[in-house]
Amino acid sequence: MIKAIVFDVDDTLYDTKPSFNQAFNETFNLNLSDELMDNVFSNYTQQEQLAIAESNSDSNIKLSEDEINFHSLHHTFKRFDFNGLSQETAAAFSEAYQLASNSIHLFDGLTTLFNELASKFQLGIITNGSNEVQLAKIMKLKLHHWFGRDQIITSEDANAKKPDPLIFTLMNRKFNLRGNEMMYIGSSYYEDIVPAKKAGWETVWYNNHQSPIADPQIIPDQTVKNPAELRDLLMDLAAQVD
């Protein structure tokens, strides 16, 4: 029986696409259609998630944030046959992306969802990143109304980064629960679903980029594609609890 529900933050509880689109358009000025921008954003995000996971899981591959950003842009520009990418424009995009990310908001409907879940389950957050950056996002999103500091583990707290399953084991200890009593919701197959499954947790993949399942041995328990599907799934789960 699930007793705790734990969330990733970035691209799971808020939409990173508006910030990405703003920074991309300001930096590269390619005048792309909305449909093509959606494909560009999804491709960049998939490459970013893969590069981060490989960097965090392989001691021989340690990529900086700038290197991950350039790799993701390079792959995207090559795939869509764009021009205008250089180390300088990649750095300008990264700076613009971070600046645009200062204006972030929870997905619609999550306030009502968290109010309902908080009365039925223990709630937590597991997120990669420094305390300074991730806790600032949590405050901007007003998540502190439902998630106290003792319910949050950052990779800085754990001295380990997803996809290392250790960070999930630490949350088990924090909540004094077994893996099969925990559920994790995250947007990255490599960073979120794989390590959570290895830790014995139930998983929900927020797969808004339609990424493929890379390993047929590791299948998420549930998959949703948008915030409405995530909200409905978790509200149904809460309704089953007396």
WOCOR-V416162 format. One record per residue. N is the residue number from 1. RES is the residue in three letters. SS is DSSP state (~ for helix, > for strand, _ for the rest). PHI is phi in whole degrees, 0 to 359 (* if undefined). OMEGA is omega in whole degrees, 0 to 359 (NA if undefined). Layout:
n: {N	N}
res: {RES	RES}
ss: {SS	SS}
phi: {PHI	PHI}
omega: {OMEGA	OMEGA}
This chain:
n: {1	2	3	4	5	6	7	8	9	10	11	12	13	14	15	16	17	18	19	20	21	22	23	24	25	26	27	28	29	30	31	32	33	34	35	36	37	38	39	40	41	42	43	44	45	46	47	48	49	50	51	52	53	54	55	56	57	58	59	60	61	62	63	64	65	66	67	68	69	70	71	72	73	74	75	76	77	78	79	80	81	82	83	84	85	86	87	88	89	90	91	92	93	94	95	96	97	98	99	100	101	102	103	104	105	106	107	108	109	110	111	112	113	114	115	116	117	118	119	120	121	122	123	124	125	126	127	128	129	130	131	132	133	134	135	136	137	138	139	140	141	142	143	144	145	146	147	148	149	150	151	152	153	154	155	156	157	158	159	160	161	162	163	164	165	166	167	168	169	170	171	172	173	174	175	176	177	178	179	180	181	182	183	184	185	186	187	188	189	190	191	192	193	194	195	196	197	198	199	200	201	202	203	204	205	206	207	208	209	210	211	212	213	214	215	216	217	218	219	220	221	222	223	224	225	226	227	228	229	230	231	232	233	234	235	236	237	238	239	240	241	242}
res: {MET	ILE	LYS	ALA	ILE	VAL	PHE	ASP	VAL	ASP	ASP	THR	LEU	TYR	ASP	THR	LYS	PRO	SER	PHE	ASN	GLN	ALA	PHE	ASN	GLU	THR	PHE	ASN	LEU	ASN	LEU	SER	ASP	GLU	LEU	MET	ASP	ASN	VAL	PHE	SER	ASN	TYR	THR	GLN	GLN	GLU	GLN	LEU	ALA	ILE	ALA	GLU	SER	ASN	SER	ASP	SER	ASN	ILE	LYS	LEU	SER	GLU	ASP	GLU	ILE	ASN	PHE	HIS	SER	LEU	HIS	HIS	THR	PHE	LYS	ARG	PHE	ASP	PHE	ASN	GLY	LEU	SER	GLN	GLU	THR	ALA	ALA	ALA	PHE	SER	GLU	ALA	TYR	GLN	LEU	ALA	SER	ASN	SER	ILE	HIS	LEU	PHE	ASP	GLY	LEU	THR	THR	LEU	PHE	ASN	GLU	LEU	ALA	SER	LYS	PHE	GLN	LEU	GLY	ILE	ILE	THR	ASN	GLY	SER	ASN	GLU	VAL	GLN	LEU	ALA	LYS	ILE	MET	LYS	LEU	LYS	LEU	HIS	HIS	TRP	PHE	GLY	ARG	ASP	GLN	ILE	ILE	THR	SER	GLU	ASP	ALA	ASN	ALA	LYS	LYS	PRO	ASP	PRO	LEU	ILE	PHE	THR	LEU	MET	ASN	ARG	LYS	PHE	ASN	LEU	ARG	GLY	ASN	GLU	MET	MET	TYR	ILE	GLY	SER	SER	TYR	TYR	GLU	ASP	ILE	VAL	PRO	ALA	LYS	LYS	ALA	GLY	TRP	GLU	THR	VAL	TRP	TYR	ASN	ASN	HIS	GLN	SER	PRO	ILE	ALA	ASP	PRO	GLN	ILE	ILE	PRO	ASP	GLN	THR	VAL	LYS	ASN	PRO	ALA	GLU	LEU	ARG	ASP	LEU	LEU	MET	ASP	LEU	ALA	ALA	GLN	VAL	ASP}
ss: {_	_	_	>	>	>	>	_	_	_	_	_	_	>	_	_	~	~	~	~	~	~	~	~	~	~	~	~	_	_	_	_	_	~	~	~	~	~	~	~	~	~	~	~	~	~	~	~	~	~	~	~	~	~	~	~	~	_	_	_	_	_	_	_	~	~	~	~	~	~	~	~	~	~	~	~	~	~	~	~	_	_	_	_	_	_	~	~	~	~	~	~	~	~	~	~	~	~	~	~	_	_	_	_	_	>	_	_	_	~	~	~	~	~	~	~	~	~	_	_	_	>	>	>	>	>	>	_	_	_	~	~	~	~	~	~	~	~	~	~	_	_	~	~	~	_	_	_	~	~	~	>	>	>	~	~	~	~	_	_	_	_	_	_	_	~	~	~	~	~	~	~	~	~	~	_	_	_	~	~	~	>	>	>	>	>	_	_	~	~	~	~	~	~	~	~	~	~	_	_	_	>	>	>	>	>	_	_	_	_	_	_	_	_	_	_	_	_	_	_	_	>	>	>	_	_	~	~	~	~	~	~	~	~	~	~	~	~	~	_	_	_}
phi: {*	285	244	219	239	239	240	284	250	293	69	247	257	215	269	275	296	302	294	298	299	299	293	296	294	295	279	255	51	265	54	273	292	299	296	292	298	299	292	297	298	296	295	301	295	299	293	296	299	295	295	296	297	295	294	283	260	244	295	273	236	239	258	283	300	295	292	295	298	294	302	294	292	299	299	293	296	291	296	259	59	266	242	110	268	211	301	290	289	296	294	295	298	301	294	294	296	296	295	295	285	289	250	241	219	300	303	302	91	285	299	298	299	296	300	288	295	297	273	239	224	286	242	210	227	237	214	285	127	284	301	301	286	287	291	295	297	299	291	299	277	62	290	297	293	240	237	287	301	284	256	240	235	264	294	292	301	276	54	202	244	304	266	291	296	305	296	283	297	296	291	305	294	298	268	56	230	277	303	285	256	245	233	239	244	208	262	257	300	286	274	251	288	301	292	294	295	297	277	87	274	281	229	234	265	274	260	281	254	52	288	279	279	280	233	295	277	235	245	296	291	220	229	234	244	204	300	296	295	296	299	297	299	285	294	296	297	296	294	278	266	293}
omega: {180	179	180	177	186	187	159	181	189	178	177	181	175	186	178	186	180	179	178	183	180	182	181	181	179	186	190	173	183	178	182	175	179	181	179	177	177	180	178	180	180	180	179	184	178	180	179	180	180	181	179	181	180	181	182	186	184	183	179	180	178	183	175	177	179	180	178	179	182	177	183	177	182	179	181	180	180	183	184	175	177	173	174	180	174	177	182	180	176	178	178	177	181	180	179	179	179	180	179	182	176	180	182	182	175	171	178	176	184	177	177	180	182	177	180	183	184	179	185	187	162	181	180	177	169	184	172	177	181	176	183	184	187	178	175	177	181	177	180	180	180	180	180	176	183	185	175	182	180	177	185	172	172	177	175	176	188	189	179	182	168	20	175	181	182	183	176	177	178	177	174	181	181	181	182	180	175	180	183	175	185	174	178	177	181	186	183	177	185	185	188	187	183	181	179	177	178	179	177	181	166	186	170	181	174	189	182	179	181	178	180	172	188	184	182	177	182	185	176	180	177	175	175	187	180	183	180	178	178	180	182	181	184	175	176	178	179	181	180	181	180	NA}
